[in-house]
Amino acid sequence: MPDGRRPAWKSPLNNSVEFPISNSPLLLAMNSPVLHEFIAYLTQKKSEQEANPDQHLTIELSREFIGKVREAFKQDILDGERRLHLLAHLLASIMLEGEFELHSNVIGYLPDEANRQFLIRERINRETLYSVTDIDLGNHMLDNFRYQRDRSWVPLALAANFVEYIPLHRPITGVNRLTSRVKAEEELSNKVADEIFALDELVARDKQLRQYSKFVKDIFGIKIVCEDEVTCMAVHETLKNLMVGDINETLAAMLDEVGLPVNEDSSHPLLAFIETKDYLTCDPSMMKRTGWRAIKSVVEWNDCLFEIQIQPLANYYLELDHMAGPSHRSFKFTRDTLRDEVAKRIPLYGLYRELLTMLFKESVTPFESKNVSVIIK
């Protein structure tokens, strides 16, 4: 669609309830009817509470249904990430001239007073990449290590994780590597609560909350790292001019095997560019104060939105050095502060965060809050 928006779907519980499908990573990854039913139900309950704020609200969920929701989320997020990795594989095959290795990277900080950062890197295969979610891939790597503190072995703390596509030979395109990343620190419970309460729109409307707006939206990301800025500009033009016909038969067969057949019109653009922001050659007044430099675009591919960054190698390493540092932790703190502030203004948002955390991370038990009862059958 020209504006990058998708149509709304109606609640299976009540045809009069519509839930807008935004271009968030969560809803772009969701296809299961049980997930639509679950979020529509919670959205309907939210509407009931808003219509009668003094009335006691009851939310009823069965353990069987919760189990189905958990499994559906896992499978649909895997599918969303699979599309991300498929696109990264396609672009890597074109930009790196076909031959590359996959490396899983985990960035974190040691649980001590200095919060020293570390990076763990491990070669993986496509089967491993497609079999678990990105955050599980990072956590599984961390589970193999412990840090000794006060004569006790403690787990390591995850800051971020990403996958690198490393060429076996230096390609003539000037592309050094590609990376794909789904932000590991974003918990599922927060994402669902954000969608139900339309947090993006809420922040945009509120002058006091607007300062946090850049911390709300996350989308699946691919980074193309180039030798220099001139190469970045050339690669950006190449991406805009890529056609479906540029996909060779082997890659087309790979997509067809996973249910993503290539468009028959070979002259059709491979990527639909929705938005591009140039933080590489723009006026100095428009540059990021952090020193981060890249060409950042939002593209549509196979009915999903992805962020593609094209970044010089030197700036890539600079960013890598800071991913577990103070700026990254400040980002997380600011986003959490936003959610806490919204919870103060909208108590039901805070309740939903607690409820969803319990459903996805803890044992399922009934729970009571002011004007709300959660019954587990």
C-alpha positions, 0 to 999 in steps of 0.5 A: 500500500502506498502509505505503508499501512495495512488494513484492520482485522475484526475481532473473532469475538465481536465483529464490531471490534476492529483492531488496526494492524500497524507496521510494528514488528510484532503485528507484522510477524503475527498471522495466527488466528489465536493471536488475533483472538487473544489481542482482540479480547484484551482490546475489547476488555480495555474498551469496556473499562474505558467506557465504564471506569468504575465498573469491576472488570473481569478477564477470563482465560483458560490455561489451554488457551494461554498455552496456545497463545504462547506457542503461537507467539513463538511460531509467528515470531520465528516466521517474522524473523525468518523473513528478515533472515531470508531478505538478509540472505538475498541481499548478502548473496547479491552484495557479497557475490554469493559466498559468505559465512554466518556468525552469531554475535552476542554483546553484553556487559559483565555483572560487576561494578565496572560493567565491562563489555564483552563480545562472543562470536560463534559460527552458525549454520542456516538451520540453527538460525531458522530454528530459534528466535534471535533472543533465544539464540543470544541467550543460548550462547550466554548460557555456556558462560559464567562470571565469577564474582565474590567466589560465586559463578553468576550469569552474564548479562545480555545487551544485544545480539545480531547475526553477521554475513561475512564474505569468504572473499573480498567482493568487488561491490565494496561491501564488507559484511551484512548484519541482521538484528531483532532487538533482544531487550524488547520483551514480548509482554511490553510489545503486546501492551504497547500495541493494545494501547497504541503507545506510538499514537499516544506518545505522538499526541502527548506533549510531555511524552513526545520526547520519548517518541524515538524510543517506542518504535522498533522494526526488524533491521538489516545493516549493510557495512561498506568500505567507505562513504562513497561505496555506501552511496553506490550501494544505496542506489543499487538497492533502489534499482534492484529488480525481481529479475536480479534474483537467480534461480537458486535463490528463487527456488529457496524462497519458493520452498518456504512459501515466498514465491518470487513475483513473476514480473521480473521488472518489478522492484525487489524492494519498495522504498517507503522512507529514506533518511540520509545521515551520511551526506546531509547538512552537519546541523542534521547529523546525529549528535552521537556521531552515528552515520548511515543512510537509513531506509524503511522498505517493504518486502513480502508484505513486511517492513524492514529497516535497512541501514547502509553504514561505513565500516569505521562507523560500524565499529564505533557503534559496536564499541558502544552497544554495551556501553552507557548510551545503550543502557541509557536508551533502555532506561529511557524507554522503560521510563516512558512505559512507567510514565504511561502506566501512571497515567493509564493504570490499566496499561500497567495492569496489562504489562503485569498480566502479560509478563505473567502469561509469557514468563511466569507460572499462570495464576489468578490475579487481582488489582483495583477494579480488575480480576484476572480469572484463570480457568 
